[in-house]
Amino acid sequence: MNIIASLKGLSPSKKIILILLLLGTGWFGYSKLVSSKTSKPTYQTAMVERGMLVSSISASGTITSGDTTYVTTGSTGTITRVYVKNGDVVKKDQRLAEINLDDDGRLNQITAWNNYQTSLVTAKNAITGKQTAEITMLQKKQALVDAETAQRDSVSGGWNPDTKRPYTQNELDIVAKEYPQAKQAYDAAVKAFQIADSGIAVAQAKSMAAYRNYQKVSSTIYSPADGIVNNLVLAPGVVFSNSSSTSITVSTGTDASTNSSSVSSQKIGAIKNPEGKYQATISLSEVDVTKVQSGQKVSLTLDAFPDASLTGTVLAINTSGSVSSGVTSYSATILLDKTSLNIYTNMAVNAKIITSVKDNVLLVPSISVQTVSGQKSIRLLTGGVMTSINVEVGSSNDTQTEIISGVKEGDTVVTSIITAAKTTTTTTASPFGSMGGGARNFSGGVPGR
């Protein structure tokens, strides 16, 4: 009645405006009501399942050693004959090729051979030295026995066996000093005999090293290991010189300064061991290294073989660590299981180390676990009603978390809540539809006439 009364005093144009405002207000309220009914939240859920939880850490590194032994030579001259080709199976020390040495090559070969012969003499002298040490030890042992007897006789009042008379005071003083001297001499002789084997081993090792140096400058190129010839770059007429930029140094003498010359030894091929295994070195952070132990299983991928998955085992961890730019890291060595891939040293590798495996445990998506003030909780959905319940969690990985208590297998947990956007357009006809152009925006006040 009050609205009708107020309309009587208005002009026709103002009456129209007021009626439109009333209709718009009613339509807006109705639309909000309909919209609120259609914006109920929806839930994404998952089931509590019983299964196996695998925890792992990721790291990266490179292949540091492989199944390949490189063929090198320090010889200089011209290849005259090649006995093998790539793909052939060879034995260690088998002849691969012959070189017609130039003047420098012949000098290096003679120097290396002379050093090898000298080392053989040293090794033989070491064996003779052991025999001499054994004789000396036995002699010192007898001297100790004699000194022991003399000391015993002098103390008991016995006669001097040399003079056939009682010991004089001077003789007693001598006997007292002879025993500890004989004991020290015998102990020293025992030590000399005991270390004789080490001296022989060192001399023989030096002799073998001298022979390997001789092989590297010899007119014959030998295979350094058993295996399959690979990447051999030898052919009759090829000339080798000491100008290689990728070379290693070989000493043809006993050391760097005695009867020695420096020779550049270049790689000319490789011997691949089909039974060999690769090793990789990876870098671990301070947090991860405490979880890694020798014997843990590892899965690996290489950038060079993106479609291949390899396996291996943690061989060792370097707990000394290294610091770079204020960041500490620790290296771990991975022994790869046998593979047929042609892997080369320094290839990039990505490793995932399995640190723990738990079977028959309750699992939920990690995203469903919430933490409030240190308390872990999970939202359960039962009959369309969501409730939050405190839980005790165990281990976890990137995607799953172990639940020790609080839920049971088959429960439905909420992983996320999706609230639908409130719709401002409904199927209700607009009261302004007959005015052309649809609804108008009145947020700026009453439009002018």
C-alpha positions in Angstrom: 0.0 0.0 0.0 2.8 2.4 0.9 4.5 1.7 -2.5 1.3 2.3 -4.4 0.7 5.5 -2.5 4.2 6.7 -3.3 3.6 6.1 -7.0 0.6 8.4 -7.1 2.7 11.5 -6.5 5.3 10.7 -9.2 5.4 11.6 -12.8 4.9 8.7 -15.3 8.6 8.6 -16.2 9.7 8.3 -12.6 7.1 5.6 -12.0 8.6 3.5 -14.8 12.1 3.9 -13.4 11.0 2.9 -9.9 9.2 -0.1 -11.2 12.2 -1.2 -13.2 14.4 -0.9 -10.1 12.1 -3.0 -8.0 12.0 -5.7 -10.7 15.7 -5.7 -11.1 16.3 -6.0 -7.3 14.0 -9.0 -7.1 15.5 -10.7 -10.2 19.1 -10.2 -8.8 18.1 -11.7 -5.4 16.5 -14.7 -7.1 19.5 -15.2 -9.3 21.9 -15.2 -6.3 19.7 -17.8 -4.6 19.7 -20.1 -7.6 23.5 -19.6 -8.0 24.2 -20.5 -4.4 22.4 -23.7 -4.8 24.5 -24.6 -7.8 27.9 -23.8 -6.2 28.2 -26.7 -3.8 31.8 -28.0 -3.5 32.9 -31.2 -5.1 35.7 -33.5 -3.8 38.5 -35.4 -5.5 39.1 -38.5 -3.5 41.2 -41.6 -3.2 41.0 -44.9 -1.4 43.2 -46.0 1.5 45.0 -49.0 0.1 47.4 -51.6 1.4 50.6 -52.1 -0.6 54.3 -51.6 -0.9 56.0 -48.3 -0.2 59.4 -47.7 -2.0 61.4 -44.7 -0.8 64.3 -43.4 -2.9 66.5 -40.4 -3.5 67.7 -39.0 -6.8 71.2 -37.9 -7.7 73.2 -37.3 -10.9 76.8 -37.9 -11.9 78.9 -39.4 -14.7 80.3 -42.8 -15.8 83.8 -42.8 -14.3 85.2 -46.2 -15.5 84.1 -48.8 -18.0 84.8 -52.1 -19.6 87.4 -50.7 -21.9 91.3 -50.7 -21.8 92.9 -48.3 -24.1 95.7 -49.4 -26.5 98.5 -46.8 -26.3 102.0 -46.6 -27.9 104.9 -44.2 -27.5 106.7 -45.6 -30.6 107.5 -43.3 -33.4 107.8 -44.4 -37.0 105.7 -46.0 -39.8 103.2 -48.9 -39.4 104.4 -51.8 -41.6 102.0 -54.5 -40.6 98.6 -54.9 -38.8 97.7 -58.3 -37.4 94.1 -57.6 -36.2 91.0 -55.7 -37.1 88.2 -54.1 -35.2 85.9 -56.8 -33.8 88.6 -59.4 -33.4 89.0 -61.2 -30.0 92.5 -60.9 -28.6 94.5 -62.0 -25.5 96.7 -59.9 -23.3 100.2 -59.3 -24.8 99.0 -60.5 -28.2 100.8 -58.7 -31.1 98.6 -56.1 -32.8 100.9 -54.4 -35.2 104.6 -53.7 -36.2 106.3 -50.3 -36.6 109.4 -49.4 -38.5 111.0 -47.2 -35.8 112.6 -43.9 -36.7 115.8 -42.7 -34.9 114.0 -41.3 -31.9 111.9 -44.5 -31.7 115.0 -46.8 -31.7 116.7 -44.7 -29.0 113.6 -44.9 -26.8 113.3 -48.7 -27.4 117.0 -49.3 -26.5 116.7 -47.1 -23.3 113.5 -48.9 -22.2 115.0 -52.4 -22.9 118.1 -51.5 -20.9 116.0 -50.3 -18.0 114.0 -53.5 -18.1 117.1 -55.7 -18.0 118.4 -53.6 -15.1 115.2 -54.1 -13.2 115.4 -57.9 -13.7 118.9 -57.9 -12.1 117.5 -55.8 -9.2 114.7 -58.4 -8.7 117.1 -61.3 -8.7 119.3 -59.5 -6.2 116.3 -59.0 -4.0 115.8 -62.8 -4.0 119.4 -63.3 -3.1 119.1 -60.7 -0.4 116.4 -62.7 1.2 118.6 -65.8 1.3 121.4 -63.8 2.8 119.0 -62.3 5.4 117.9 -65.8 6.4 121.5 -66.9 6.9 122.3 -63.8 9.0 119.2 -64.4 11.1 120.3 -68.0 11.9 123.8 -66.8 12.8 122.4 -64.1 15.1 120.1 -66.7 16.7 123.1 -68.9 17.5 125.0 -65.9 18.9 122.1 -65.1 21.1 122.0 -68.7 22.4 125.7 -68.6 23.2 125.3 -65.2 25.0 122.3 -66.7 26.9 124.4 -69.7 28.0 127.4 -67.5 29.1 125.1 -65.2 31.1 123.5 -68.2 32.8 126.9 -69.8 33.7 128.3 -66.5 35.0 125.4 -66.0 37.3 125.4 -69.6 38.7 129.1 -69.5 39.4 130.2 -71.6 36.4 133.6 -71.5 34.8 134.4 -69.6 31.6 134.3 -72.2 28.8 137.1 -70.4 26.9 139.6 -70.2 29.8 138.4 -73.2 31.8 138.6 -71.0 34.9 136.1 -69.1 37.0 134.9 -65.8 35.5 136.9 -62.8 36.3 135.0 -59.6 37.2 136.0 -58.1 33.8 134.7 -61.2 32.0 131.4 -61.0 34.0 131.0 -57.4 32.9 131.5 -58.4 29.3 129.0 -61.2 29.5 126.5 -58.9 31.0 126.7 -56.6 28.1 127.0 -59.3 25.4 123.5 -60.7 26.0 121.4 -57.6 25.3 123.6 -56.8 22.3 123.1 -60.3 20.9 119.3 -59.9 21.5 119.1 -56.7 19.6 121.2 -58.1 16.7 118.9 -61.1 16.4 115.7 -59.0 16.5 117.2 -56.8 13.7 118.1 -59.9 11.6 114.5 -61.2 12.0 113.0 -57.9 10.8 115.4 -57.9 7.8 114.3 -61.4 6.9 110.6 -60.5 7.3 110.7 -57.5 5.0 112.7 -59.4 2.4 109.5 -60.6 0.7 108.3 -57.0 0.5 111.6 -56.0 -1.2 111.2 -58.8 -3.7 107.6 -57.8 -4.5 108.6 -54.2 -5.0 111.5 -55.2 -7.3 109.3 -57.5 -9.3 106.6 -54.8 -9.6 109.2 -52.4 -10.9 110.4 -55.0 -13.3 106.9 -55.5 -14.7 106.4 -51.7 -15.0 109.6 -51.5 -16.9 108.5 -54.2 -19.3 105.2 -52.4 -19.9 107.1 -49.2 -20.6 109.3 -51.2 -23.0 106.2 -52.5 -24.8 104.8 -49.0 -25.2 107.9 -47.9 -27.1 108.7 -51.2 -28.8 108.5 -51.8 -32.5 105.7 -54.2 -31.8 102.3 -53.0 -30.5 100.8 -55.4 -27.9 97.3 -55.8 -26.6 97.1 -54.5 -23.0 94.2 -56.9 -22.0 91.9 -59.7 -23.1 88.9 -58.6 -25.0 87.5 -57.4 -28.3 89.4 -54.9 -30.5 87.5 -51.6 -30.8 88.3 -48.3 -32.5 91.7 -49.4 -33.7 93.2 -46.7 -36.0 96.1 -48.7 -37.4 96.9 -49.3 -41.1 100.1 -49.9 -43.0 101.8 -46.6 -43.9 100.4 -44.6 -41.0 103.1 -42.5 -39.4 103.3 -41.9 -35.6 105.2 -39.0 -34.1 105.4 -37.3 -30.7 103.1 -34.5 -31.8 99.8 -35.8 -30.4 97.9 -33.3 -28.3 96.0 -36.1 -26.5 98.9 -38.0 -25.0 100.2 -39.4 -21.7 103.8 -39.5 -20.5 105.7 -42.8 -20.4 109.1 -43.0 -18.6 111.5 -45.4 -20.2 113.9 -45.2 -17.3 113.9 -46.3 -13.6 112.4 -42.9 -12.7 111.9 -39.4 -14.1 115.6 -38.5 -13.8 117.7 -41.7 -14.0 118.4 -43.2 -17.3 115.1 -41.9 -18.6 113.5 -40.1 -21.5 110.0 -38.6 -21.7 107.8 -40.1 -24.4 104.3 -39.0 -25.5 102.1 -42.1 -25.7 99.0 -41.7 -27.8 95.8 -43.7 -27.8 95.3 -45.8 -30.9 92.4 -48.0 -30.0 90.7 -49.9 -27.3 90.1 -53.4 -26.0 86.6 -54.0 -24.8 86.0 -56.6 -22.1 82.6 -58.3 -22.7 82.6 -59.4 -19.0 83.5 -56.0 -17.6 81.2 -53.7 -15.7 80.8 -49.9 -15.6 81.1 -47.7 -12.6 79.4 -44.3 -12.1 80.2 -41.6 -9.5 77.2 -39.5 -8.3 77.0 -36.5 -6.0 74.9 -36.5 -2.8 73.8 -33.7 -0.5 74.3 -33.5 3.2 70.7 -34.6 3.8 70.8 -37.5 1.3 74.2 -39.0 2.1 73.0 -40.2 5.6 70.4 -42.4 4.0 72.7 -44.1 1.5 74.5 -47.4 2.4 76.7 -49.8 0.5 74.6 -52.6 -1.1 71.5 -50.5 -1.8 69.9 -51.1 -5.2 69.9 -48.3 -7.8 68.0 -47.6 -11.1 69.8 -45.5 -13.6 69.2 -43.7 -16.9 71.7 -42.1 -19.2 71.1 -39.0 -21.4 72.8 -40.9 -24.3 70.2 -43.7 -24.0 67.0 -42.1 -22.9 64.8 -45.2 -23.6 67.0 -47.6 -21.6 66.8 -48.3 -17.9 69.8 -49.7 -16.1 70.3 -51.2 -12.6 73.2 -51.3 -10.2 74.3 -51.3 -6.6 75.9 -48.7 -4.3 79.5 -49.8 -4.0 81.0 -47.2 -1.7 80.4 -43.7 -0.2 83.1 -41.1 0.2 82.3 -39.7 3.6 85.0 -37.1 3.5 83.0 -34.8 1.3 84.0 -31.7 -0.6 83.0 -28.1 -0.4 82.3 -25.8 -3.4 80.9 -22.3 -3.1 79.9 -23.1 0.4 77.9 -26.2 -0.5 79.1 -29.6 0.8 78.6 -32.7 -1.3 79.6 -36.3 -1.0 80.4 -38.7 -3.8 79.1 -42.3 -4.1 80.3 -45.0 -6.4 77.7 -47.1 -8.2 78.5 -50.5 -9.8 76.3 -51.0 -12.8 74.9 -54.4 -13.6 76.1 -56.0 -16.9 74.7 -54.3 -20.0 75.1 -54.6 -23.7 75.0 -50.8 -24.3 78.1 -49.1 -25.6 78.7 -46.8 -22.7 81.7 -44.4 -22.6 83.4 -42.7 -19.7 82.2 -39.2 -18.7 78.6 -39.9 -20.0 76.0 -38.2 -17.8 74.0 -40.5 -15.6 70.9 -40.0 -13.4 70.5 -42.4 -10.5 67.6 -43.2 -8.2 68.8 -45.0 -5.0 66.2 -47.2 -3.2 66.7 -46.3 0.5 63.9 -48.4 2.0 61.1 -50.8 1.0 58.0 -51.4 3.2 55.4 -54.0 2.2 51.8 -54.5 3.4 51.4 -51.0 4.8 48.4 -48.6 4.5 49.0 -46.0 1.9 47.3 -42.7 0.9 48.3 -40.0 -1.6 50.8 -37.7 0.1 48.7 -34.7 -1.1 45.8 -35.8 1.2 47.9 -35.4 4.4 47.6 -32.0 6.1 49.8 -30.6 8.8 48.4 -28.1 11.3 50.6 -27.1 14.3 52.7 -30.2 13.9 49.7 -32.5 13.9 49.0 -34.7 10.8 45.4 -35.1 9.7 43.4 -36.5 6.8 39.9 -35.5 5.6 37.6 -38.5 5.3 34.5 -38.5 3.1 31.7 -40.7 4.5 28.1 -40.5 3.0 28.9 -37.3 1.3 30.0 -35.7 4.6 33.6 -34.6 5.1 35.3 -34.9 8.5 38.9 -34.3 9.5 40.7 -37.0 11.6 44.2 -37.0 13.2 46.6 -39.7 11.9 50.0 -41.0 12.6 52.2 -41.2 9.6 55.3 -43.3 8.8 57.6 -43.2 5.7 56.8 -41.4 2.5 58.0 -40.9 -1.0 57.2 -38.4 -3.7 53.6 -39.6 -4.2 52.5 -41.8 -1.2 52.6 -41.7 2.6 52.4 -44.6 5.0 49.6 -44.3 7.6 50.3 -46.1 10.9 47.0 -45.3 12.7 43.9 -43.3 12.3 42.3 -44.8 9.1 41.6 -48.3 7.8 41.8 -49.9 4.4 39.0 -48.9 2.1 38.3 -45.5 3.7 37.8 -42.6 1.3 40.1 -39.7 1.7 39.8 -36.2 0.2 42.8 -35.2 -1.9 41.4 -31.8 -3.0 38.2 -29.7 -2.8 36.8 -28.0 -5.9 34.3 -25.2 -5.4 32.3 -24.4 -8.6 32.4 -20.8 -9.7 29.1 -19.0 -8.8 27.0 -18.5 -11.9 25.6 -15.1 -12.5 23.6 -16.1 -15.5 20.6 -18.4 -15.0 17.8 -19.9 -17.0 15.4 -17.3 -15.5 14.2 -14.8 -18.1 15.5 -11.3 -17.4 12.7 -8.7 -16.7 14.5 -6.4 -19.1 14.7 -8.7 -22.0 11.8 -6.9 -23.8 13.8 -3.6 -23.7 16.3 -4.9 -26.3 20.1 -5.4 -25.7 19.6 -7.6 -22.6 20.2 -6.6 -19.0 21.7 -3.2 -18.2 24.3 -2.3 -15.5 22.8 0.0 -12.8 25.9 0.0 -10.6 26.5 3.6 -11.4 23.1 5.0 -10.1 19.9 6.0 -11.8 20.5 7.0 -15.4 19.3 10.3 -16.6 16.3 10.9 -18.6 
